[in-house]
Amino acid sequence: MKIAMWSGPRNLSTAMMYAFAARGDCAVWDEPFYAAYLSATGIHHPMRDEIIAAHDPDPASVAAACIGAIPAGKSIHYQKHMTLHMIPEFDRGFMRDLTNVFLIRHPARVVASYSQKREAPTLADIGFVQQAELFDEVAQWMGRPPLVIDSADIRANPRESLTKLCAALGIPFTENMLHWPAGPKPYDGVWAPHWYNAVHASTGFGDAEGPLPTLPADYAPLVEQALPHYQRLARFKL
């Protein structure tokens, strides 16, 4: 099985990748299209040059690997994808050979977390519009909504949420998914030193999230723009 987990940044996406890697039967791939996205758009991100140098910047090559042989003889390939990386210029045909899942998070929480790592985020940076577009595209050719899971539900009850997700995927849940060793992982992208400090300090999912964060007034319009896209996908969550 090849699982493509589509989210924006700061969506619990790295913790979910760690959870699947901890299964033992699963190879994982950290943001396959990141280098291709940076190379094609020219956008500036932290560690841009290092990312392009260390990872494959050819979208066709990356897409072929996404649907190719599963590494290390594993039975599951979990791919942590960022929705914003799948720009219109990239052929999305490979997605039809993957099991596509959409990981969502309330935009107020995403903006609060993202803005600590990269200043002045835009709507394009946080991936909500792109996530909704990809969701609609997958739903159209599947003839039904694809799987959606909310990071708030995972944090509130990791065992229950991951059990539901595994059942929907047709794979067994394992307790190993609830814990992982602290520190960097060999499958982390080269960008990990900038983005993964908190998850590297973790050994499992954090506690349930509290009230929505209070954001600077400048970020209110960004949250308002992203919120309808989150709410629409949230109607389909497990």
N, C-alpha and C positions, 0 to 999 in steps of 0.2 A: 504494500500500500504506500502511496505517495501523498502526503498531506501538505497542502499549501495553506498556511495560516496567515491571513491578510489583516493587517492592522496599521494604524498610524504609529508614530513614535510615542514612547512613554505610556504604553497601553498594557503593561505587564507582559510584554511580548518576550523579553529575554528570560524571565522566570518561567514562562510556559515552555520555552525551548529547553531550559535546564530540566524541567519536569519530564519532558519526553525523552531527553537524553538519558535520564536516570533509570528508565525502564529496563535497559539492557538489550532490548531487541530493536532499537531504533537509532539510526544515524540521523544527525541533524545538520542543517546548513543555515548559517547566520546571514540573513539579508543578501541573497544571491545577486540581486541586480544593483546593489549600492554603487559599485564602481562604474557600471554601465550608465547609471543615472547621472552620476557626477560628470562623467566624460561627455555624455550627450548634451547635457544642459549647460555646462560651464558654471553651474551654481557653486558658490563658496560654502563649504561646510568645514567644521573642524577636522583637521588631518586629511584634507582633500587629496593632496599629492600622495601621501602614504597609502591611502585607500586604493587609488587608481593603480599605483605601482604594485600593490600586494594582491589584488583581486582581479578577476577577469572583467575587462571593460567591454567585451563584445556581447551584446544582448542575445544574438542568435546562438552563440556558443553556450551562454548561461541557460537559455531556454532548453537547449538540447540536453544539457546535463540534468536539468530539473526532471525530465521525463525519461532519463536514461537509467542504467543499472543502479540499483541501490548500493551505496558504498559499504565496504567492510562486511559483505555478506549478511547484512541485517535484513529483516523482513519489512521494516517500516522506514520510510524516509520523511522526516519532519522538516519542512522548509519554512523558516521564519521570514515572511515577505512584508515589506513596507508598501502600502498602497501608493504612496507618492512616487515610488520608484518606477511604477508601471506607466510611464508616459505614453501618450497616444502613438508616438513613433515606433514603439516596440510592438512586435507581433504577439498577440495574446493567444494564438491558437494552441500553444502548449498547455494552457490552463484546462483544456478539455480532457487531458489525460491525467489530471490531478483531482484529488478530493479537496475541494475548496471550502475553507471555514473562515468565518469573519469574527475577529476578536475586537470588541468595542469597549469604549470607556467614556465616561461623561467628559465633555470638552473642558469644563472648568478644571477638572483634575489634570487633564492632559496639558493644558496651557500653563497651569501652575508649575508642573514638573519640567516641561520643555523650556520655559523661560529661564529656569535656573542654569540651563546648559548652553543655551543659544539665545541671544537677546532679540527682541522685537520679532517674534514669529508671525508669519502671515497665515492666511487660511490654507494656502497651498502647502505650507510647511508641515501642517499637522494632519493632513491626509484624510479628513472627513469627507470632502466632496469626492475625492478619488475612490474612497472606500464604497460610497453609495453607488457610484457609477459601475465599479467592478461587481458589486452585489447584483445590480440590475442586469448586467450583461450575463453573469453566470445563471441567474434565475431564468432569464429568457431562454437560453439554450438547454437548461435542465428541465424546464417546464414546471418548476417548483422552487421555492426559496431554498438557498443553501443554508448550511448550519451557521448559527450565530451564537456566540457565547460572550457574556458580559464580565469584564474583569472584576466588577464589584461583587458579583455572585461567587466568583472564584475565591476572592479574598474572604468573603463571609463564611464560606464552607468549601474549602478546597476538595475534600474527599467527595462530597456529594456532587459538586459541579464537574469534576473530572470523571467521576463514574458515569454521569449522564453523557458527557462528551464521548467517552470511550464506547459506551453502548451505541450511541448514534453513529459512530464510525465503524462499528462492528469489530472492535478489538477489545481485549480484556483490560479492565483497570488493574493496576498494580500499586500497592502501597509505596513502592519505590518512587513513584511520581511525586510524592509529597515532600521528599527530602533530597538534598544534593550537597556535596562538599563545598565549603566556603572557598573563595578565591577565584582567580581567572581559570578559564577552561580552554583546552586545546582547540576547540571548535569556535571560540569567540572570533569575531571579525577584528581586524587590526585596529578598528576604532574603539575597542572596548575600554582602553584607559581613560578616554574622555567621557564616555556615556554610562559605564557599567559599575561605578563605584559602589552604589547602594546594593545592587544585586550580588556583587562579589562578596559583600559582607554578610549575605544571607545564607541560610542553610535550608530554607523552605519558604513558603508563601507567608507574607506578612499578615497581621491581624486584620479584621474587618475595618474598612475605611469609615471614618467619622463623617461629620457634616462636610458639605462642599466647601472648598477653600475660599477665603476672601481674596479677591484679586484686585490689583490696581485698576482704577477706572478706565485707563487706556486699553485694557484687555477685554472689557465688557462687550464691545461690538464684535470681537473675534469669537467669543463664546456664543453670542447670539446667532452669528452666521453659521457656526458649526452645529448648533444644537438640533435643528430640524433633521439633519442627516443622521445624527446619533439616534434620535427618537424614532425615526422611521425603521431603522434596522433593529432597534431594541424591541419592537413589536414581535419579532420573530425569534427572540433568544430562547435558548433551552431553559 
